[in-house]
C-alpha cells in the first residue's frame, strides 16, 4: 500500500502544516478506492559526479540480473567493463574427502579431551580437501568494450550520473559548443544492454570501438556487429558467445585494425547480448535471437520497456529522510564530507535505495543469485573467486529481499539452495556418513559443498542449514503453501536429516552437540595457551540447528505431514544445550568459556540467535538480550566492524537490540570507513554484501516483524526526526507505509495482502486487528484507526 505524503518542505510554519494536511487527506481519499497508488513525484535519487574516472571502483553499475556493466564515463577513452552472470571457469566435479566419517570418533574424542590442536591436525588430514587453485572456479568479466575518441578532452559542463528511479546511467558534456549525451541501461524484458551516443548537432559523433578479453577469445566483425566467443578457463568452464551491434544514423563506418571506426554520425545506438552454455542450448543461436529481437525496437521503445519493468519493482518502496534533492554536491564530495565528520541523511536515503537498485540489477527470476560482487567483476581472478560464501555473505545479500518488497529477487537464491542437494548428499555420505545433505562455507555455480584447506573456515558443515532459513523466511512473508509443500519443506527436511545423524552426546553433559566444527572464522586459546579453531558444540551451530528444526516442525504442522519426523526433531531439541552466558555477562561463543584469539573479530557468529534468527528478544529472553548487547559492545570495543559487511551486520544487531542511536552511529561508520565514492561497499576489496546488509539494517530500524508482532519504528534515531517510508513488508503479508514527525509516528497505513490477524505495536501500545485479504487499515500516531476499507 502506497501512502500519499508531501515530499517537499517540512518547516513548522502554519501555512506549510495546513498545506501538508490537505495533501495528506487528498491522498487518503484516493486510497479509499485504490489498493496501490503511485506517489505524486519521484524522490530525486541520483549518484552523480562532475568528472570522469579511469577506476573501476568509481564506475557506475547497470544490470538486468544477467547482463551488467560498469560505466566509467570517460569520453576520450571509455572502458566499459561488461559482465554476464554465467561466465565462470571450472566444472561440476566432486572434491570430497572420501571415508572421512571413519575418523570422526577419533576427532571427537580428542576434542572432548581438550586436545584441540591435535584434533585440528587430524581434521586437516582426514576431513578437509585441498583447496582448488585460485581462479579455478571463478566468476570472470565478459570483456572490456573500449570506445575511443581522442578529441574528447578539455570538456565543459561535464556530468555523469546513475538515476536510480529509472535504472539508467548517463554522461553529458559540452565540447566546442556541441552538447553530447551518452546513455546506458540493461533491459530485463529484452535481454540486452543498450547504449546511445548523441549530440545536439548533426555529424558530431566520431569514435572507434573494439573488444578486449584474452588471447583465446575469438573475435569477428560482421558488418557493424562484433561477435566474440571463448571457452573460458583454458577450456575448463563455460562456452559463451556475445555480440555488440552498432547502429548509426548518418556518417560512415569501416573496420580498421580490428576496430569499428565511425565518422561524423548523428547518433550511435549500441545493443549488447551475451549467452553461455551454462544452462544448455547453443550460445551463438540464443545470443543472436536476443539481439535480433532487440533490433526490431528503437531506443525509445527499449528504454520505455526497461523503465516500466524496473519501476514495477523499484517503486514499491519509497524512503524519505531528508529534504535535500542531492543536487548541491556530487556524490563523491558528499561522501568526503561525511568521512571528515559530517552527517548526511540524504546520503543514507540514497544508499538505501542504491542497495535495492543493486538487488534488482543483479538478482532476477531465472538468473543466478548475486555473488560476492553481485554481477560486477573486473578481470579473471577476482578476490575469493567472487563466489558464494555461505557462512554469512550470500545470506546477507538476501536479508533485505522480502522486507523491501522484492520477493521475486529472492528467488534465485532460493533456487540455489535446492541445487546444493546433489553435491551436498555426496558430501554428507562420503565425509560424514550421514543422511541428508550438507554444505560448508563456500560454494559456486557448480554447487560445490565440500570443506577444504584450513579448519578456521573449512571445518564448518553449517552452510546449507543457514541457507535454509531463507526458505522459511520466504514462506513467512508470502504464506505460499504450494511452495512450502513442493520445495521449501523437502529441502529443509533433508538438511535437518543430516544433523539428526551428525549430533552426538557430550560425555560430560549428555546433551547433543555438533562437531567437529568452528565458530566462523574465529579462533580461541586452549588451557595451555595454544591457539585452536575447532571444538565440539559451537554456539552458532546450536542456534542454526535449533532454528532449522523448529522451521521443519512448523512446516510439517502447516502442511499436515511427517508427524513422526517432527517428533524426532522435538526430541532432539530437548536434548540440545541452552545458550550460555559467560562469567563476564557475554553470550558464550563456544561450549566452554575460551578467550578469543581476536576479541574484535569481524564475524560475530554467536549472535545469529539475535539476528538474523529470532531466538533472542527483549520480552521473551531478557537475560540473553542483555548478554547479546554486552557481546556486541565488547566486539566493538576491540576493533570489531572493520569490514563493510561486518559493520552492516552490526547495524542489524543494534536495530534488534532496540538501540536507535547505536544503529545510526554504525550507519555513519559504514559510510566513513567502508564506502567507495560510487557508494559500493568495500570489505576491502569491494563486496556487495555490505550494500545489501545496510538496507536490511535501516529497514529493521523502521519496522520489525520477527517477534510475532508488527513493530512500528522500533529503533528510530534522533537524526531521522521527520520522514516517511512507503511499501515495506512485514511477515504474514502486511505492507506498511508510515509517516513520522518530531520523532513520533504521525500516520500509518497497513495493507493486508493475505488476510491474517494483525498484531500491531508502537512503543508500549499493542493492539490486535482481524483482517480480510485486501483490507487497508489506517491509523493515527496512537494506533487509533481513522477508517478502513
PyMOL commands that set and color helices and strands:
alter all, ss='L'
color gray80, all
select helices_A, chain A and resi 14-31+56-58+100-112+116-126+283-295+299-314+331-339+345-362+383-386+393-403+407-419+421-432+455-458+463-478+481-502+539-559+563-574+605-607+622-637+644-656+660-673+689-702+718-720
alter helices_A, ss='H'
color red, helices_A
select strands_A, chain A and resi 46-49+60-63+67-71+77-84+143-148+156-163+168-175+178-187+192-199+205-212+218-222+225-231+239-249+252-256+259-265+267-276+318-320+388-389+442-443+504-505+512-513+524-525+531-532+595-596+703-704+710-712+723-730+734-741+744-752+758-762+765-769+776-780+785-788
alter strands_A, ss='S'
color yellow, strands_A
deselect
rebuild
show_as cartoon
